[in-house]
């Protein structure tokens, strides 16, 4: 086993040299951002048993798919800002996507291994989406288009007479319903009148028969009287 390699790796990660310990804490996560926005990548450096006269030098490295390099924190563009809490990148673009490493080293003890590096934070920059105002404007535009199409459709229907035909059909349907209802009512009235007439006819017939009987009774009595009178003679 190569103990020298393990010692060098431990010195780089934990920064332990001659009792001086440098610790770099960096979140190992994925940060997603949109274009033209800004992002802050946290990084904290702590030292123990080290000389306070020699502050650590902070540097940042980025690893991309096809390249890796150290960030120029003094770039004239001013997109990179180094603070106590980490690195801030402004005006993001898709080219800024990559894994960012925070490194700290003591210049006086750097050659002895007094340096440390974080675990890396991934940054993914995508195309900028719509903000709230733009989304609201787009929604209003869609509603305006739908309203315009609706008004245009109504105008076309009026010009072509489709509304009149529709209303005429509905009116004909309503009139046919009214006529059928009237027919039903009229048929009911006719049936009721026919029933009443039939009852009246029956009553008149019974009355006539009763009158005939009344007329026949005296005639029969007269015949009986005449027959008895003839016998007695």
WOQUI-V281524 format. One record per residue. N is the residue number from 0. SS is DSSP state (H for helix, E for strand, C for the rest). Layout:
n=N ss=SS
n=N ss=SS
//
This chain:
n=0 ss=C
n=1 ss=C
n=2 ss=H
n=3 ss=H
n=4 ss=H
n=5 ss=H
n=6 ss=H
n=7 ss=H
n=8 ss=H
n=9 ss=H
n=10 ss=H
n=11 ss=H
n=12 ss=H
n=13 ss=H
n=14 ss=C
n=15 ss=E
n=16 ss=E
n=17 ss=C
n=18 ss=C
n=19 ss=E
n=20 ss=E
n=21 ss=E
n=22 ss=E
n=23 ss=E
n=24 ss=E
n=25 ss=C
n=26 ss=C
n=27 ss=C
n=28 ss=C
n=29 ss=E
n=30 ss=E
n=31 ss=E
n=32 ss=E
n=33 ss=E
n=34 ss=C
n=35 ss=C
n=36 ss=C
n=37 ss=C
n=38 ss=E
n=39 ss=E
n=40 ss=E
n=41 ss=E
n=42 ss=C
n=43 ss=E
n=44 ss=E
n=45 ss=E
n=46 ss=E
n=47 ss=E
n=48 ss=C
n=49 ss=C
n=50 ss=C
n=51 ss=C
n=52 ss=C
n=53 ss=C
n=54 ss=C
n=55 ss=C
n=56 ss=E
n=57 ss=E
n=58 ss=E
n=59 ss=E
n=60 ss=E
n=61 ss=E
n=62 ss=E
n=63 ss=C
n=64 ss=C
n=65 ss=C
n=66 ss=C
n=67 ss=E
n=68 ss=E
n=69 ss=E
n=70 ss=C
n=71 ss=C
n=72 ss=C
n=73 ss=C
n=74 ss=C
n=75 ss=C
n=76 ss=C
n=77 ss=C
n=78 ss=C
n=79 ss=E
n=80 ss=E
n=81 ss=E
n=82 ss=C
n=83 ss=C
n=84 ss=C
n=85 ss=E
n=86 ss=E
n=87 ss=E
n=88 ss=E
n=89 ss=C
n=90 ss=C
n=91 ss=C
n=92 ss=C
n=93 ss=H
n=94 ss=H
n=95 ss=H
n=96 ss=C
n=97 ss=E
n=98 ss=E
n=99 ss=E
n=100 ss=E
n=101 ss=E
n=102 ss=E
n=103 ss=E
n=104 ss=E
n=105 ss=C
n=106 ss=C
n=107 ss=C
n=108 ss=C
n=109 ss=H
n=110 ss=H
n=111 ss=H
n=112 ss=C
n=113 ss=C
n=114 ss=E
n=115 ss=E
n=116 ss=E
n=117 ss=C
n=118 ss=C
n=119 ss=C
n=120 ss=E
n=121 ss=E
n=122 ss=E
n=123 ss=E
n=124 ss=E
n=125 ss=E
n=126 ss=C
n=127 ss=C
n=128 ss=C
n=129 ss=C
n=130 ss=C
n=131 ss=H
n=132 ss=H
n=133 ss=H
n=134 ss=H
n=135 ss=H
n=136 ss=H
n=137 ss=H
n=138 ss=H
n=139 ss=H
n=140 ss=H
n=141 ss=H
n=142 ss=H
n=143 ss=H
n=144 ss=H
n=145 ss=H
n=146 ss=H
n=147 ss=H
n=148 ss=H
n=149 ss=H
n=150 ss=H
n=151 ss=H
n=152 ss=H
n=153 ss=H
n=154 ss=H
n=155 ss=H
n=156 ss=H
n=157 ss=H
n=158 ss=H
n=159 ss=H
n=160 ss=C
n=161 ss=H
n=162 ss=H
n=163 ss=H
n=164 ss=H
n=165 ss=H
n=166 ss=H
n=167 ss=H
n=168 ss=H
n=169 ss=H
n=170 ss=H
n=171 ss=H
n=172 ss=H
n=173 ss=H
n=174 ss=H
n=175 ss=H
n=176 ss=H
n=177 ss=H
n=178 ss=H
n=179 ss=H
n=180 ss=H
n=181 ss=H
n=182 ss=H
n=183 ss=H
n=184 ss=H
n=185 ss=H
n=186 ss=H
n=187 ss=H
n=188 ss=H
n=189 ss=H
n=190 ss=H
n=191 ss=H
n=192 ss=H
n=193 ss=H
n=194 ss=H
n=195 ss=H
n=196 ss=H
n=197 ss=H
n=198 ss=H
n=199 ss=H
n=200 ss=H
n=201 ss=H
n=202 ss=H
n=203 ss=H
n=204 ss=H
n=205 ss=H
n=206 ss=H
n=207 ss=H
n=208 ss=H
n=209 ss=H
n=210 ss=H
n=211 ss=H
n=212 ss=H
n=213 ss=H
n=214 ss=H
n=215 ss=H
n=216 ss=H
n=217 ss=H
n=218 ss=H
n=219 ss=H
n=220 ss=H
n=221 ss=H
n=222 ss=H
n=223 ss=H
n=224 ss=H
n=225 ss=H
n=226 ss=H
n=227 ss=H
n=228 ss=H
n=229 ss=H
n=230 ss=H
n=231 ss=H
n=232 ss=C
//
